[in-house]
Amino acid sequence: MSAAMTIDGAMSAALVDYRSGMCLAQAGSGLNLELAAAGNTQVVRAKLQTMEALGLRKGGIEDILITLADQYHLIRLVPNNAGLFLYLVLDRAKGNLALARYKLTEIERGLKV
């Protein structure tokens, strides 16, 4: 999580198991990451179920973006570790969304659990 916190504008980050909704690792402040992990688990599960119902099997979810007035919330699935996602809260005024997505992808690809 320390690598995620080096992203410009990063406020908090977590590694989440969406099978259980549990936060496996976290960093940063300003947000209850245990609650965010459980809530975003529901978002991931709902999207996966919707894709299955629509028959969208080619490829998979790379990331999910939630845009707030002053923050971006990025959910990046970890395909090499099924059932996990990275969660990043980014300050909109201080961060660069494109660069944050790129760096989160690098972190996801190098993640060893």
TAZI-V396389 format. One record per residue. RES is the residue in three letters. PHI is phi as a letter, one per 20 degrees, with the letter a starting at -180 (none if undefined). Layout:
res=<RES/RES>
phi=<PHI/PHI>
This chain:
res=<MET/SER/ALA/ALA/MET/THR/ILE/ASP/GLY/ALA/MET/SER/ALA/ALA/LEU/VAL/ASP/TYR/ARG/SER/GLY/MET/CYS/LEU/ALA/GLN/ALA/GLY/SER/GLY/LEU/ASN/LEU/GLU/LEU/ALA/ALA/ALA/GLY/ASN/THR/GLN/VAL/VAL/ARG/ALA/LYS/LEU/GLN/THR/MET/GLU/ALA/LEU/GLY/LEU/ARG/LYS/GLY/GLY/ILE/GLU/ASP/ILE/LEU/ILE/THR/LEU/ALA/ASP/GLN/TYR/HIS/LEU/ILE/ARG/LEU/VAL/PRO/ASN/ASN/ALA/GLY/LEU/PHE/LEU/TYR/LEU/VAL/LEU/ASP/ARG/ALA/LYS/GLY/ASN/LEU/ALA/LEU/ALA/ARG/TYR/LYS/LEU/THR/GLU/ILE/GLU/ARG/GLY/LEU/LYS/VAL>
phi=<none/f/f/f/f/e/f/g/n/f/d/a/b/b/d/c/e/e/f/d/n/e/e/e/b/b/b/n/b/n/b/f/f/f/f/f/f/f/f/f/f/f/f/f/f/f/f/f/f/f/f/f/f/e/m/e/d/f/m/b/f/e/b/c/d/d/d/d/g/c/b/d/d/d/d/d/f/d/f/f/c/g/n/d/b/e/c/c/d/c/f/f/f/d/d/d/g/f/f/f/f/f/f/f/f/f/f/g/f/e/f/c/d>
